[in-house]
Amino acid sequence: MGKGKGKGSRSKGSKSEASRVEPAPYLLQAEIGRYPGYEGEYYPLGIVRGRFNTASDEDSTSMLFKLNIGGLERLCLGCGVHIHVGTTCESADEVGGHYWNTIIFGESDDEDPWNAESYQTDYLGRSTSGFVIDSGFGIKDNTGRAVVIHGQDGTRIGCGILEPAPENTVGSLYSDIVPYPGAELTTLPIGEVEVEFFSDSTLLFRYNVEGLEANCMDCGVHIHTGITCDDEDLVLGHYWDL
């Protein structure tokens, strides 16, 4: 059985209404993958974004924190997501604890602003949760910090590093991958694909799919014209702006 994980190159896509949306300034984002050393059943894949009002740490420490992540625990309620002290997702020993300004709020767990926030998932294990939080730190201090996703039992299952978002970022869409309709397969593809859109009509593909052909090189993944996966006759061909 094969497994696919990756971050695709940006490619030219069809123009849409979304391509005319003006990107927001003062935006950080983290690409979420599996937490270092985690070997459980979940494969988090997606983006966490933090939006500030200004680029000045002194003027703005309030942040709109928004998730767009698949591959999580299904129907997870009150699950944790936090910015952590560490600046890496390579070593679990270096991710550290929650990142907040202890001079402003205090040092005890009761004064930790991250403990009051959480995310939820749907029955497919996808979250688009969001909340506003003031950690006492602004965009500069949060840049380079690790975002950690927790499961229902508190296990650290996902991690990503906050970096300045591309200035022309518009947003992302997700798709759950299942076997193609009518196909007689020896393996069963299961997973997630994320497509991130940019205002210049380019797309960035990310994928995390199991059950693929082993050692498959230069294999195709495309957006198609059809709007269903229930009937192979209605999937049709590739979708692009002629």
N, C-alpha and C positions, 0 to 999 in steps of 0.2 A: 504494500500500500504506500502510495506517495503522499507527501505533504507539501503544500505550497505556502510560503510566507514571503512577503516582500513589499518593497516600495517601488512602484513603477516610475518610469520617466514621464515627464509632462508631454502631452501630445495635443495637437490641435483638434478641437471638437466643434460641434455645431453651435451657432449662436443662439442665445435664449434670452428671456426677460431678465434672468438672474445676472447675465453678463453686464447689464447696465446699472446694477446696484453699486453705489459708491462704497468703497471699503472704509471701515471705521479705523481711526487712528488709535494709538496707544493700546495695542493688542498684543498679548502674549499667547502662545499656543504650545502644547506639548503633544507629541505623537505617542500614544499609549501602546505599549506592548506588554509582554509578560514580565512580572516582577523577577528580579534575579534570583535564581535558585528555586523558583516555584515550579512544581511538577504536577500540579493538580489538573482537574478536568476542564478548566476555563482558559480561554484564549482571548483576552481583551484586545480589541483593535479599534482605534479611533482617535479622536482629537478632544482635548480639553483646552478651552480658551478662557483667558482672563482679560477683561476689558476695563481699562481705567479711564477716568475723565480727562486727565492730563498726563504729560510725560514727567511731571515733577513729583518726586517722592514727598516733598514737603506739602504740596497742594492737594494730593489725592492718594489716599491709602484705601479707599473704598473700591471694591472690585466686583464686577459682575462675572461670576464663575459659571461656565456653561459646559456641559458634557454632550458629546455625540459619539457614543461608544457601543459596539456590539461585542458578542462573545462573552458576556457576563453571566452571572448566576441568574436564573429565571426568577421573576417575581421577588426580587431582592428589595426589602423595605427598610428604610433607615440605615442603609449601608454607607460606610465611610469613604470619603474622598478628601484628601488634604494636600496642601503644599508642605513639603518636609525640608528640614535644614540642609540635607545633603545636596550635592551638585552632580550626582552620578546615578545611573541605573545599572551600572556594571557590577557593583558589589553590594550585596545586601547589608554588609557591615558598615557601609558608608552612607546609607540613605538617611539615617538618623530619625529624629522625632519631628513633631509638628513645628512649623515655622511661624512664630508670631512675635510681636514686640512685647517682651516681658517687662520692659521699663514702663510702658504705657498701661498694660493690662494686668501685670503681675505674673508670677511664675507657676502658680498652682494649676492643676488640671481643671479645676473649677473655673479658672479665669481664661482658659484656652478657648478662643473664639471658634476654632475648628470643630470642637466637640458638639456645638449646637447645630451643625450642618450635616446633610447627608444626601444621598441620591437614591432613586428607585429605578427598577427595571420592569419591562413588560414580560409577557409570557415567552418571548423569544430571546430574552436576555439582553435587550437593548435599552440604553438610557439616553434620554435627551433632557435630563434634569438640569436645573440651574438655580442659583441663589446669589444674593448679594452679601458680601462679607467684608469686614474691615479687620485686617490682621495687624494693622499698625505699620505695615510696610507697603511701599509703592512699587511702581513698575520696575525701577532700576534694581531694587533689592531683591525682587522676586525673580528677575531674569537669571536663568541658569539653575534654578532650584528644581528639585524632583517633585513631581505630582505622584501620589500613591493612591491606588484604587484598592479598597478592601472588599472582601466577601461578607456574607451575612454573619459569619462567625468571627469576623475580624481579621482573617488571614489576608496578608498582603498578596494580591494576585496580579496587579498591574502597575506599571511605572512609566513615566516619561519626563523629559526635561523641558522646562519652559524656556522658549526662545521667542524673539520678536517674530510676529507673523509676517508673511509676505504682504507688501503694501496693497497688492491687488487681490487678496483673498476674498472670496465671496461666501463660500460655504461648502458643505459636504452632503452627499447622499449615501445611503447604505443599502445593500442588498444581501439577503440571506441566500446562500447558494445551496441548491438541492439538485438531485439527478435530473437530467434533461428529459422532457416529456417523450415517452415512447422509445427511449434509448435502451438497448439491451447491454448493460454494463457489467463488468466483472468487479468493479469497485463502485462505491457510492460517494460522490463528492458532497461534502458538507462543510459549510463555513460561512465566511463573511467577505464581501468586497466593499471597499469604500472608494468613492470617487470625489475628489476635492476639485472645486471649480474656481477659476480665476477670471478676473474681469477682461482679460485679453482672449477669452474663449479657449484657453488651454485647460487640460484636465490632468490630474495626478491620480493614478490608480494605486491603491494599497490592497493587499489581499492576505487572507489567512484561511486556507482551505485544506482540509484533509480528504483522503480517499481518492487522490489523483493518481495518474499513471506514474510509476517510479521512474526517475531519471529522465523526465520529459523535458527536452530542450527546445526553446523557441516555440512553445505551444501557445495557442491563441487565447486571448480574452478580449471581448468586445462588447460594446453597447449595441443592441439591435433595435430595429424599428418597432417591433411588436411590443405590446403592453401586457402580455400574459406569458406564463410558463406552464399553462395547463394544456395547451394544444400546440404540437410542434409545427403545424401548418400556419400558425399565426405568429410565430416568433419572427419570421422574415429575416431580411439581411441587415448588414451593418448600417448604423445610423450616423450620418454626417451631413454637413451642409454642402449641397451640390452647387 
